[in-house]
């Protein structure tokens, strides 16, 4: 059941990225980064066993934020990708602040939800802070590497649009490794035994490898969608696949 739910979550995460781009353009990607960041910060508090490994949830939703920033890089440029990263950081900061306030309200006698909210969020500031640092560092690395690989492949091949799969995968695989190491050791050091923490980190990175490879067709799809939209708006100078 866990495996099926993870597959469904992956499809929703990546499919939602494309849907928001299709419906709302660049602004839709910014919005989806915010949505995925909030839900990932909630999901990441849960550890499940799937595909023979213990892993934290939130992997697919965090992967969707990397997909969104890669799409922003590919279609709209480095500056807009940086704005997408900033949107995710500000969303995380807002979520941390609000979740901190939630657990300090004095509930009414008729309240039934505050106990569950406290139980979930009173122990998560460390996780949220680790998540924020991991997100900010790894997303910045992702954007920098994406454009560094892009310059390299363009120089080698003379084709600006070629080797999209290369810059997409190798920027994401490296930045995702940084992300999962910073988060897991920042959030769970001292909570899990070192060996178990290493195992969870390795399992999460395996998931990230799979999601990174699977998001490549979605980047091509996004470029085709946005290319057609930009061509209609700006004229024939934008060439689609």
C-alpha positions, 0 to 999 in steps of 0.5 A: 500500500505504501508503494502505491501511495508513493507512486500516486504522490509522485504523479500528483507532485509532478503532474501538478507542476505541469498543470499549474504551468499550463494554467497559470504560466510562470506564476503557477510554478511559483504557487506550486513551489509554495504549495509543495513546500508547505505540504512537504514540511508536514509530510517529512515528519512521517517515516514509512517503510516502502520498497524495502527501505525506511524513508521520510515522506515529503521526498516526492513533494520536495522533488517537485520543487526542484522540478519547478526551479529547473523548469523556471531555469530552462524556460524563464532563466536563472533570475526567475529560478532564483525568485522561485527559490526565494518563494520557497524559502519565504513560504517555509519561513511563514509556515515555521512562524505560523506553526509555532504560534498554533501550539501556543494558543489557549484552546476553547473548552469545545476545541478538539483539534488543538491537542493533535496540532500540538502533538504534531507541531510542538516537536517539529521546529528543529525539523522545519529549521533543518528543512529550511536550511537544506532547501535554501542551500540545495536549491541554490546549488541546483540553480547554479549547477543547472546553468553551469552545465548549460554553459558547458554543454552549449560550449561543447555542442554549439546547441543551446537547447540540446542536452536538457536531460544532462543539465536537468539530471546532474544538477538535481542529483547533486543538489538533492544529495546535499539536501537530504544529508543536511536535512536528515542529519540536522533534523534527526541527529540524536533521535535515531542511532547513527547507523539507522540515520545513515540507512534512512539517508541512503534510502531517501537518496535512492528515492531522490535518484528515481524521482530525479530521473523520472522528472526529465520527461516533465521538463521536456513537456514543460518546455513544449507547453511554455514554448507554444505559449511564448510563441503565441505571445511573442511571435515566431522567435521562440522555437519549440521542440 
